[in-house]
Amino acid sequence: MDLKRFFARSTDEPAPVDPLLHSTPRPVRRRTSLISLAAILALVGALSAAYYFAMRPATLKIAVGPQAGDDLRLIQALAQVFSRERNIVRMRPIVTDGPLASAAALKSGATDLAVIRGDLPVPRNARSVAVLHKNVAVLWAPGKPAGKRKKAAGVSAITQLLGKRVGVIGRTEANAGLLRVILQQYGVDPAKVESVQLAVADVADAVKNSKVDAFLAAGPLNSKVISEALAATAHSGKEPVFLGIDSSEALAANHPSYESASIPAGAFGGAPARPDNDVKTISFSHYIVAREGVSDASIASFTEQLFTARQTVMTENPLAARIETPDTDKDAVIPVQAGAAAYVDGEERSFLDRYSDLIWFSLMGLSATGSLGAWFASYLRKDERNTNISQRDRLLDMLAAARRCDAPDELDAMQTEADSILRDALNCYENGAIDSAALTAFSIALEQFHNAVVDRKMLLAAIPPAPPVRPARPQAV
């Protein structure tokens, strides 16, 4: 049966209907629409927030010092590259007094990363990310004056430093500890060797006025500080005499934070070449370490960005060429950070590997949310379904009443009410309160009701009107 045909026959003035049996579903439909819209907006907001927090750049604070030191300049250059290339991990340098202060900041949890010296106490919560550079220990003494053939009396070996004064170049006091380690290896009592902290600018005056008998400096082989200190020694009229640490292997065995190394001839330039032959020495590393607990994914991304940016920074800062991968062995001096190890070993997890669990649980959550939303929407449409059932029962009652009705006006009123019931049934179907099967049942009931009304009207029209009843005449008494 064509439902539109019934809907088209609705009258302009519907007959009054029992409010208990007929109620408009518009308020319920509006409430359902608003709740559905709110749920959709909440879901979109949650997904947007999750995407924002997953993809926003992570800023890692890194402690480095001292001020105007080589390490700080290198870290600042790397931080600028990270920011300029809009990497997902950024660096914010925190300037400290030196590696010891940086280590303390990492230990206290004030920073996420730190640049520390491997020969100083390493915090227990430190995990190595990269070797920023390796420093070599350089010992020398002022030699013979330029132009003289005989060597001037002076220091030519480490064992001769007993009772002497050694100028330790640099602002950090850590190099004084390095001097003590070297002296102890050669059986020289450090208490009987006076150490004087000097700046590069003080070297020339110290040589001219014989304020010190030897110098100690530590830094990379391309260190500008060491080259300038050696040049200042030579310009003072005395060519540097390098003091080799021939027991470097034994020293490294006794102190795992040091390694045996060699200074190649001509490493510090000059004429004649400084040194003129290879010199044995020891080295130690400056590390970039991460605080235990920092995200492995962030450190893996940081490590990848670090070695990518190294190529860009080394043109302006040659020290960047010294950046190396950390030791991933289990017996490393500083345990490697898991994210850095994954990058070094080529086991870095992809986006899907990293967030597969999150994606899986999100899909499960969305499915559960959809099911819950469907149940809730169904619960909200319960009143519509109950009203629809009442209207269907009312329609069946009207079907029975139409077959017994003797007044055409009452049949018209019931037809008008049936049209209203049809309108509500179509609204319930559009809102999802009833399915197509229930609508088909309504269609059958409406067709039966229409046929009953038509048949009853035809029957009433075929019955001739009853003759008028005349009043009886009174009988005569």
Order of alpha helices (4+ residues) and beta strands (2+ residues): alpha-alpha-beta-alpha-beta-alpha-beta-beta-beta-alpha-beta-alpha-beta-alpha-beta-alpha-beta-beta-alpha-alpha-alpha-alpha-alpha-alpha
